[in-house]
Amino acid sequence: MKKLLALAALAFASVSTQAAANECELTVTTGDKMAYDQSSLSVPASCSEVTLTLEHQAQCL
């Protein structure tokens, strides 16, 4: 039982760390008309580095 609790705590800590890391990563998507899916971007002041990913989802004719 103790091993199960330790494993659950480790899994929870891993998820919490991933959620915190994702606050500093942003993705903006656009199509052929250059209309972005977000009108504003923000990150917490605690982010020492920000990753911005630009995705173009073109419509193939």
MDTraj code that builds the backbone (N, CA, C; nanometers):
import mdtraj as md
import numpy as np

residues = "MET LYS LYS LEU LEU ALA LEU ALA ALA LEU ALA PHE ALA SER VAL SER THR GLN ALA ALA ALA ASN GLU CYS GLU LEU THR VAL THR THR GLY ASP LYS MET ALA TYR ASP GLN SER SER LEU SER VAL PRO ALA SER CYS SER GLU VAL THR LEU THR LEU GLU HIS GLN ALA GLN CYS LEU".split()
xyz = np.array([
    [0.0823, -0.1205, 0.0000],
    [0.0000, 0.0000, 0.0000],
    [0.0863, 0.1263, 0.0000],
    [0.1974, 0.1210, 0.0762],
    [0.2859, 0.2373, 0.0811],
    [0.3465, 0.2657, -0.0560],
    [0.3769, 0.1589, -0.1307],
    [0.4336, 0.1785, -0.2641],
    [0.3318, 0.2434, -0.3567],
    [0.2055, 0.2053, -0.3426],
    [0.0997, 0.2635, -0.4248],
    [0.0833, 0.4122, -0.3946],
    [0.0864, 0.4489, -0.2669],
    [0.0753, 0.5896, -0.2282],
    [0.1956, 0.6702, -0.2784],
    [0.3137, 0.6116, -0.2694],
    [0.4336, 0.6807, -0.3174],
    [0.4263, 0.7006, -0.4685],
    [0.3788, 0.6009, -0.5391],
    [0.3648, 0.6112, -0.6839],
    [0.2615, 0.7175, -0.7208],
    [0.1510, 0.7224, -0.6487],
    [0.0475, 0.8229, -0.6744],
    [0.1018, 0.9633, -0.6476],
    [0.1791, 0.9800, -0.5408],
    [0.2370, 1.1103, -0.5090],
    [0.3366, 1.1533, -0.6163],
    [0.4154, 1.0590, -0.6648],
    [0.5109, 1.0896, -0.7709],
    [0.4397, 1.1310, -0.8998],
    [0.3334, 1.0610, -0.9337],
    [0.2559, 1.0941, -1.0536],
    [0.1936, 1.2324, -1.0401],
    [0.1401, 1.2642, -0.9230],
    [0.0792, 1.3952, -0.9001],
    [0.1836, 1.5055, -0.9108],
    [0.3013, 1.4843, -0.8561],
    [0.4078, 1.5843, -0.8629],
    [0.4517, 1.6061, -1.0067],
    [0.4555, 1.5005, -1.0841],
    [0.4940, 1.5109, -1.2245],
    [0.3930, 1.5937, -1.3023],
    [0.2644, 1.5708, -1.2797],
    [0.1590, 1.6457, -1.3478],
    [0.1637, 1.7919, -1.3067],
    [0.1862, 1.8198, -1.1804],
    [0.1934, 1.9580, -1.1328],
    [0.3101, 2.0317, -1.1964],
    [0.4233, 1.9660, -1.2111],
    [0.5398, 2.0272, -1.2728],
    [0.5140, 2.0557, -1.4198],
    [0.4481, 1.9628, -1.4894],
    [0.4178, 1.9837, -1.6302],
    [0.3208, 2.0992, -1.6483],
    [0.2233, 2.1124, -1.5625],
    [0.1260, 2.2213, -1.5727],
    [0.1955, 2.3560, -1.5535],
    [0.2882, 2.3629, -1.4595],
    [0.3603, 2.4873, -1.4355],
    [0.4487, 2.5221, -1.5547],
    [0.5105, 2.4238, -1.6153],
    [0.5972, 2.4480, -1.7301],
    [0.5160, 2.4953, -1.8497],
    [0.3949, 2.4458, -1.8655],
    [0.3119, 2.4827, -1.9797],
    [0.2628, 2.6267, -1.9735],
    [0.2651, 2.6892, -1.8584],
    [0.2245, 2.8295, -1.8481],
    [0.3197, 2.9206, -1.9245],
    [0.4412, 2.8750, -1.9472],
    [0.5429, 2.9546, -2.0158],
    [0.5557, 2.9160, -2.1623],
    [0.4646, 2.8348, -2.2111],
    [0.4646, 2.7945, -2.3514],
    [0.3331, 2.8372, -2.4156],
    [0.3421, 2.9092, -2.5259],
    [0.2234, 2.9579, -2.5958],
    [0.2239, 2.9086, -2.7397],
    [0.1052, 2.8827, -2.7928],
    [0.0908, 2.8435, -2.9323],
    [-0.0135, 2.9325, -2.9971],
    [0.0215, 2.9889, -3.1124],
    [-0.0709, 3.0720, -3.1897],
    [-0.0901, 3.0031, -3.3243],
    [-0.2149, 2.9837, -3.3624],
    [-0.2473, 2.9155, -3.4870],
    [-0.3141, 3.0124, -3.5832],
    [-0.2794, 3.0002, -3.7100],
    [-0.3397, 3.0834, -3.8135],
    [-0.3655, 2.9976, -3.9368],
    [-0.4519, 3.0472, -4.0224],
    [-0.4823, 2.9789, -4.1474],
    [-0.4365, 3.0627, -4.2646],
    [-0.4892, 3.0349, -4.3814],
    [-0.4491, 3.1066, -4.5021],
    [-0.4908, 3.2536, -4.5009],
    [-0.5919, 3.2895, -4.4246],
    [-0.6387, 3.4284, -4.4193],
    [-0.5649, 3.5111, -4.3136],
    [-0.4637, 3.4519, -4.2494],
    [-0.3836, 3.5182, -4.1463],
    [-0.4700, 3.5726, -4.0319],
    [-0.5717, 3.4998, -3.9962],
    [-0.6530, 3.5327, -3.8797],
    [-0.6054, 3.4437, -3.7651],
    [-0.5579, 3.5036, -3.6579],
    [-0.5021, 3.4289, -3.5468],
    [-0.6123, 3.3788, -3.4538],
    [-0.5859, 3.2675, -3.3866],
    [-0.6847, 3.2087, -3.2980],
    [-0.6881, 3.2743, -3.1602],
    [-0.5954, 3.3661, -3.1323],
    [-0.5925, 3.4357, -3.0044],
    [-0.5742, 3.5847, -3.0289],
    [-0.6456, 3.6650, -2.9524],
    [-0.6329, 3.8097, -2.9698],
    [-0.5312, 3.8714, -2.8745],
    [-0.4925, 3.7968, -2.7704],
    [-0.3905, 3.8464, -2.6791],
    [-0.3149, 3.7281, -2.6191],
    [-0.1947, 3.7557, -2.5746],
    [-0.1103, 3.6537, -2.5129],
    [-0.0608, 3.7061, -2.3793],
    [-0.0510, 3.6167, -2.2815],
    [0.0049, 3.6571, -2.1526],
    [0.0692, 3.5366, -2.0854],
    [0.1722, 3.5644, -2.0085],
    [0.2412, 3.4625, -1.9298],
    [0.2665, 3.5207, -1.7916],
    [0.2809, 3.4363, -1.6930],
    [0.3101, 3.4866, -1.5588],
    [0.4480, 3.5533, -1.5530],
    [0.4643, 3.6471, -1.4647],
    [0.5925, 3.7156, -1.4472],
    [0.7007, 3.6196, -1.3986],
    [0.6615, 3.5072, -1.3440],
    [0.7585, 3.4090, -1.2941],
    [0.8302, 3.3340, -1.4060],
    [0.7840, 3.3470, -1.5303],
    [0.8492, 3.2788, -1.6428],
    [0.9796, 3.3508, -1.6762],
    [1.0901, 3.2785, -1.6637],
    [1.2183, 3.3383, -1.7015],
    [1.2434, 3.3203, -1.8505],
    [1.1709, 3.2288, -1.9123],
    [1.1822, 3.2037, -2.0553],
    [1.0441, 3.1678, -2.1076],
    [1.0116, 3.2175, -2.2268],
    [0.8815, 3.1912, -2.2889],
    [0.9049, 3.1267, -2.4251],
    [0.8290, 3.0211, -2.4522],
    [0.8359, 2.9554, -2.5824],
    [0.7087, 2.9876, -2.6581],
    [0.7237, 3.0476, -2.7758],
    [0.6102, 3.0822, -2.8607],
    [0.6171, 2.9966, -2.9865],
    [0.5132, 2.9188, -3.0104],
    [0.5059, 2.8334, -3.1283],
    [0.4011, 2.8903, -3.2221],
    [0.4406, 2.9137, -3.3471],
    [0.3483, 2.9631, -3.4489],
    [0.3141, 2.8465, -3.5415],
    [0.1845, 2.8188, -3.5571],
    [0.1403, 2.7092, -3.6418],
    [0.0546, 2.7632, -3.7555],
    [0.0857, 2.7205, -3.8761],
    [0.0067, 2.7574, -3.9920],
    [-0.0670, 2.6333, -4.0389],
    [-0.1990, 2.6376, -4.0356],
    [-0.2794, 2.5240, -4.0779],
    [-0.3415, 2.5583, -4.2132],
    [-0.2651, 2.5320, -4.3191],
    [-0.3076, 2.5674, -4.4535],
    [-0.4159, 2.4722, -4.5050],
    [-0.5005, 2.5246, -4.5883],
    [-0.6012, 2.4449, -4.6563],
    [-0.5436, 2.4034, -4.7909],
    [-0.5237, 2.2762, -4.8099],
    [-0.4712, 2.2277, -4.9386],
    [-0.5832, 2.2235, -5.0411],
    [-0.5591, 2.2835, -5.1537],
    [-0.6599, 2.2850, -5.2611],
    [-0.6358, 2.1745, -5.3595],
])
top = md.Topology()
chain = top.add_chain()
for i, resn in enumerate(residues, 1):
    res = top.add_residue(resn, chain, resSeq=i)
    for name in ("N", "CA", "C"):
        top.add_atom(name, md.element.get_by_symbol(name[0]), res)
traj = md.Trajectory(xyz[None], top)
